[in-house]
Amino acid sequence: MLLVHISFATICPVPPPCKCTTYSGQCAHCSRLNLTQIPDLIKSGGTWIIDFSNNNIKTINAGAFRNVQLEQVYFSNNSISIVDDDAFSGSETSMDVARFDGNKLKSIPIALTRLSNLIGINIQYNPIKELDKTILTNLSKSLIGISFGSSSMKYWLVSLQQLNNLLM
């Protein structure tokens, strides 16, 4: 009897100095690297959790993740003020969590409304004054958890009525 072992190496979608691990899912670690933009990503199979926290990223351009299918993405503590509507193109059905806490967003990014299975977002500590009713209505189809709030936010209670599936 002949046994054949075939091993498929996972291609890390992020260039050095970012690092990838696969022991508990496919994770790319790019935090605390003083990045000012999202690097060009390499086409890679499977879904990925990518952490870009604690950098100096200001903008997420259209197609930034076109070569990678995202499961979760973390952008905590950057300087993000612009997220293109097509930033997460290609991950519309795979992405379920997005963290944007500690940035410079003035509203919930429209790009998040295009993610049909998004169940959790964190937008705390952004200068968001109020939650847009239309965006919340679009998010309400799948969203079960949202973290929000800042000293800028004054009008939010009425907007939360749009989120019918939230777990309390």
N, C-alpha and C positions, 0 to 999 in steps of 0.2 A: 504494500500500500504506500502511495506517495502522498505526502501532505504538503500543501503549498500555502505559505503565509504571504499574503499581499498586504502591504502597509501603505496607506496613503498619507503623505505628509500634509499637514495643514499649512497653507500659505498665510503668513501674517500680513494683513492688509495695510498695516502702518509701517512707515520706514523708521529706522533708528533715528533718534534715541528712544523712540517708543518701544515697548516690549509686549509680547503676546504670551498668554498662557492658555492651556487647554485642559487643565486638570479638573475644573468645575465649569465646563462650558467654554466657549471660545470668547476670550476676553482680551482686549487690547488696552494697554495702560499707557496713557500719554499725559498724565497729570504732572504738574509742577515742573514743566520743561521750558517755561518762558516762550511758548509758541505764540505767534501773533496771527497765525492763520491755520486752517485745517490743511495738513499736508496732502499731497496727491496720494490717493489710496490705490493699492494694488488689488486687482480682481481676486476675490477669494470666495470659496464656497462656504455654505452654511450661514447661520445667522450669528451676529457678533454683538457683544456688549463692549462699547468703546467709552473710555473715560478721558475726557479732555478738561477735567476740572483744574482750577488753580493755574490758569495760564493768562495770556493777554489777548485772547481772541476777541475781535470786535464785530465781525461779520461772518455769517454762514451763507455762502453763495449757492445759487441754483446748481443742482447736480453734485454737490460736495461729496455725497455718499453714493454716487451712481455705480461704483464698482463693488460695493459692499451692501449686503442685506443686514440691516440693523434689527436687533431685538430691543436693546436699550442704549441710550446715549446720555452721558453726563457732561454738562457744561457749567457746573457750579463754579462760582467765583471767577468769572472772566469779566470782560467789559462789553459783552454782546449787546448791541442796540439794534442790529438789523439781522433778520432771518428771512431769506428769500422764500417766497411761497412754494418753490420747488426744491427746497434744500434737502428734503428727505425722499426725493423721487427714487422709486425702486424698492422702498421699504414700507409702502402704504399698507400692506397687510401683515407685516412681520413685527413692526415696532410696537411695543406695548408700554414703555416707560421713557419719559424725557424729564431731565432735571436741568432747569435754568435758574436756580436760585442764586442770588447774589450777582446779578448782571445789571444792565442798563435798559432793559426792555420797557417800553411805554404801553405795550398791550400784549395780549397773548398772541404769539405768532400764528398767522393763518396757516402756515405749513403744518401745524399740529392737527388742524381740522381735516386734513387729507389722510390721516392715519386711522384706518377703520377699526383697528383693534387696540387703540391707545386706552389703557386702563388707569394710568397714573401720571400726573405731571406735578412738578414742583416749580412754582414761579415766585416764591417768597423773596423778599428783599430786592425788588425791582421797583423803579419809580412808576408803577402802574396806579393810576388814580381811580379807575373803575374797570369792572369786568364787562367786556363787550357782550351784549345779550345775544347777538347773532352768532358769534364765535362759540359761546357757551352752549347754545342750542345745537350747533353742529358737533360739538364734543360730547354732548349728552348721550349719544347713541351707545357709546362704549365705556366712557369714563366712570370709574368707581371711586377714585381718590384724587383730591387736588389739595395741594398745600400752597397757600397764598397769603399775602399780607405785607404791608410796609407802612411806614409813617405817611406816605403819600395817598394811600387808599382811604377814601371817605365814603364812597357809595358802592356797596357790594351786596348787601343782604337781598335786595329784590332780584338781582341777577342770578343768585344761586337757585332760584325757583326753576331755572332751566335745566338743572342737573338732577334728573329724576332717579338715576341709578347710584348715587353716592352712598357709600357705606358710612354710617354714623357710629 
